[in-house]
């Protein structure tokens, strides 16, 4: 179906590798058909702060397919409100959004003492070194550029989410 989206391409490749594995009796590559060792943190609650509907959908589908509970905030102001009343294990934060950008939102979240250890990872199209430095200076823990690479997403999840009883 045109236009081809990242998610439809990912799903097509996933189905292709599953069919190939059934045909030759082997196993499909781990990156396509398994969570890749994320079982110990499955069920974690993740807040995706993103203003673009397509990017929201892609992030949510990728994370839900890996057995995470996902909530969305359309801008930084909403995110600051959500983290104050709900518990999240990780926040993925876009840098450029209307109302309140990700940098400002991270700064506001870090002002709340009980949220000083909440992992915040920039998930942004801004991939330059100075963008990464701005994110870290604002209190974010890490930086991941878009488009979202499934392997990098799994790495960020396993790095920043602490396993706990769910």
Secondary structure, 3 states (H helix, E strand, C coil): CCCCCHHHHHHHHHHHHHHHHHHHCCCCCHHHHCCCCCHHHCCCEEEEECCCHHHHHHHHHHHHHCCCEEEEECCHHHHHHHHHHCCCCEEEECCCCCCCCHHHHHHHHHCCHHHCCCCEEEEECCCCHHHHHHHHHCCCCEEEECCCCHHHHHHHHHHHCCCCCC
